[in-house]
Structure formats: C-alpha cells, structure tokens
Amino acid sequence: MQKTGVKTERRFFDRLVTTLFLSLITCSSALFAQINSGGIAGFVSDPSGASVADATVVATNIATQVVARAVTLQNGNYLLNYLVPGTYKVQVNKPGFATSVETHVEVTAGIPRALMSS
C-alpha cells in the first residue's frame, strides 16, 4: 500500500513539474514579444454626468489619416485597440448632443490612453 501512494505522489509531482515548465516556456515567449500598438479607452457622458450609449467615436491618425471607429456601450465606455503609435484626433458624435473633439491625443505602444468626453 505504501508503494502505491509513493508512485501516485511521484506521478502527480512529475505532472506538476511538467505543467509548470510548459507554462513557463509559454509565458516567457510572450514576455519577449514586441508590443507595437496602443489603444484609446474612454467614457462618454452628458453634461449631467450620465453615460451616453451609442455615440460614435472616430480616432484619426494625424500623420497617416487612418481612421478607427467605435460605438459606446450602454455604460458609455468604448475601446479602440491596435492603433499605430502616434498622434490622433478623437471625435465623439451623437445626434442631439454637441460634438466633442480632442486633438493631439498621443497613443503609445503597449500603454492604453484614457479619455473622458462630455
């Protein structure tokens, strides 16, 4: 009986070490991967502070004129991912509301930029 317990514990230990080793290899390769894009995350609210759903958010790279679009969620949040680092103009539009424009929004690789619009 004692030998079976030892074999079971040894098999468990071997599997644990193998799993940890494979996890380490997988994670370490991700650590060395180069992150070459950034993002803009934001919240859109009305003058009273209430969230604005279904607003259109347009980010335009000033240097390349490449455009990225998003629509705010019910809670007013939006996310624009995989943007080339650079300077952007961000416009928020919704019928019945004034257009909000942010110029010179800097996007840096690997660091999301937060914006609040009202």
C-alpha positions in Angstrom: 0.0 0.0 0.0 2.7 2.4 0.8 4.5 2.0 -2.6 1.3 2.8 -4.5 0.9 6.0 -2.6 4.5 7.0 -3.3 4.1 6.2 -7.0 0.9 8.3 -7.2 2.6 11.2 -5.4 5.6 10.9 -7.7 3.4 10.8 -10.8 1.5 13.9 -9.5 4.8 15.7 -8.9 6.1 14.8 -12.4 2.9 16.1 -14.0 3.0 19.3 -11.9 6.7 20.0 -12.8 5.9 19.4 -16.5 2.9 21.7 -16.4 4.8 24.4 -14.7 7.7 24.0 -17.1 5.4 24.3 -20.2 3.6 27.3 -18.7 7.0 29.0 -18.0 8.1 28.4 -21.6 4.8 29.7 -23.0 4.7 32.8 -20.8 8.4 33.7 -21.3 7.9 33.7 -25.1 5.0 36.2 -24.6 7.2 38.4 -22.4 9.8 38.8 -25.2 7.2 39.6 -27.9 7.3 43.1 -29.1 4.2 45.2 -28.5 3.9 47.6 -31.3 0.3 49.0 -31.0 -1.6 51.1 -28.5 -5.2 51.9 -27.7 -7.6 54.5 -26.5 -10.2 53.7 -23.9 -12.8 56.2 -22.9 -16.1 57.1 -21.3 -18.7 59.4 -22.8 -21.1 61.3 -20.6 -23.6 64.1 -21.0 -23.2 67.4 -19.1 -25.0 65.9 -16.0 -22.5 63.0 -15.9 -24.9 60.3 -17.2 -23.4 57.8 -19.6 -24.1 58.2 -23.3 -24.8 55.0 -25.2 -24.5 54.5 -29.0 -22.2 57.5 -29.6 -19.8 57.2 -32.5 -16.1 57.6 -31.6 -13.7 58.3 -34.5 -10.0 58.4 -34.0 -7.9 59.7 -36.9 -4.1 59.3 -37.0 -2.9 62.8 -37.9 0.2 61.6 -39.8 -1.4 58.9 -41.9 -5.1 59.9 -41.8 -6.0 56.3 -41.0 -9.3 56.1 -39.2 -10.5 53.8 -36.4 -14.2 53.7 -35.2 -16.1 52.5 -32.2 -19.5 52.9 -30.7 -20.1 53.5 -27.0 -21.7 50.7 -24.9 -24.8 51.2 -22.7 -22.5 52.3 -19.9 -20.8 54.9 -22.1 -17.5 53.1 -22.4 -15.6 52.5 -25.7 -12.3 50.9 -26.7 -10.2 51.4 -29.8 -7.4 48.8 -29.9 -4.5 48.0 -32.2 -3.7 51.7 -33.0 -0.4 52.6 -34.5 1.5 54.8 -32.1 1.2 58.4 -33.0 -0.9 61.5 -32.5 -4.7 61.2 -33.0 -7.7 63.5 -33.3 -10.7 61.9 -31.5 -14.2 63.0 -32.3 -17.4 61.8 -30.4 -20.7 62.3 -32.2 -24.3 61.5 -31.3 -27.4 63.2 -32.7 -28.9 65.7 -30.2 -25.5 66.2 -28.5 -22.7 68.6 -29.2 -19.7 67.0 -31.0 -16.7 66.6 -28.7 -13.2 66.8 -30.3 -9.9 66.0 -28.6 -6.8 66.9 -30.7 -3.2 65.8 -30.1 -4.1 62.6 -28.3 -0.8 60.6 -28.0 -1.0 56.9 -28.4 2.0 54.9 -27.2 2.8 51.3 -27.8 1.6 49.0 -25.0 0.0 51.7 -23.0 -3.7 52.4 -23.3 -4.7 56.0 -23.3 -7.8 57.0 -21.2 -10.1 59.8 -22.4 -13.3 61.2 -20.8 -15.7 63.1 -23.1 -18.8 65.0 -22.2 
